[in-house]
Amino acid sequence: MTIRKFMAAFIVLFAITSVKSQEKQYKVHTVAFYNLENLFDTINGPNNDEEYLPAKGWTQKKYKKKLDNLGRVLPQIGTNDKQKESPVIIGCSEIENRGVLEDLVKNYQMIGKDYGVVHFDSPDKRGIDVGLLYQKKYFKPTSYKNIPLLITTDEGKKADKDDKEDKSEDDNAAATAGPDKRVYTRDQLLVTGLLEGEEVHIIVNHWPSRSGGEKKSSPFREAAGRLNRKIIDSLIKINPNAKIITMGDLNDGPYNKSVKQGIGAKLKKEELKQGDIYNPFEQMQKNGEATLFYRDAGDIFDQIMVSEGFCKPDAKGWKYWKAGIYNKSFLIQTSGQYKGYPLRNSTSEPGFSDHFPVYVYLIKEVK
């Protein structure tokens, strides 16, 4: 081999080696949220659970079927050909108590993942709470607390008294209020922990419903958005680069006042300043995607948002990558009036949920 050929071969080999050395390798974790739609046991508890009791047709067999259905979904959220790992963190709503979450993580499809549970009883008059599941080998909670949403029926009076919107949804605010006019709804759950050694904060939400009409009930959700922002600001004050994830069934879309003004969520990552929150589901909503349907109209009430600390180009550790809606075919009604809708749950036929799960991917560069 001549010197010239040798040098040419060396240059090509050096270039290939340099390119390979520049290829970055990433670890990926999934963080998910799922409204479990009326995950009630069969025991008559102190809460308002009469609809889901054996006397109403909600049997132990149906309860087990509901757990099997959810146990099938949860480990698969966000998985694909490249991402095999189940979610490391799952926020949940519409759960009756801690016991149903304990039953869920012991389901034969879940038990191998060794999920831990964070839960507090909330004052919600329907007796439903929020909770958090986490894979113990990846996430270590260091603190957690429930933060009450203190709202009264007077909030609703701020809306237009002539609101003529549909009033056929769930129980209205007045019916769930106590003698002090407080509307008893779900607390916001704040969990702080170490995701493989890095501090991350998670807020799990289930904001007040649209019962009584969207406009009339909007002030309740606007108050929920302000409380969420207050929690976020308290974390940012301690650490301006705090990595915060706020998730939940907000009963509002990404475009509503509760999200855009209450939280101050941004559409584009490029808009973010220190302390800001990015909402990837706003663009999905603009693209016509949905997590639930009502009267043939789809919307995205289930959202996961991340703080600017996850989005900085030069951020160390875990970063936000992308988001999605998990709407595989087995979760969808295939016939009848509600064809194309989520395959929901009822006392007569245990299904999955009237919402699709949502997720985000977090990535971290590894050597």
Buried (B, 14 or more C-beta within 10 A) or exposed (E): EEEEEEEEEEEEEEEEEEEEEEEEEEEBBBBBBBBBBBBBBBBEBEBBBEBBBEEEEBBEEBBBBBBBBBBBBBBBBBBEEEEEBBBBBBBBBBBBBBBBBEBBBEBEBBEEBEBBBBBBBBBBBBBBBBBBBBBEEBBEBEEBEBBBBEBBBEBBEEBEEEBEBEEEBEEBBEEBBEEEEBBBBBBBBBBBBEBBEEBBBBBBBBBBBBBBBBBBBBBBBBBBBBBBBEBBEEBBEEEEBBBBBBBBBBBBBBBBEBBBEBBBBBBEBEEBEEBBBBBBBBEBBEEEBBBBBBEEEBBBBBBBBBBBBBBBEEBEBBBBBEBBBBBEEEBBBEEEEBEEBBBBBBBEEBBBBBBBBBBBBBBBEEE
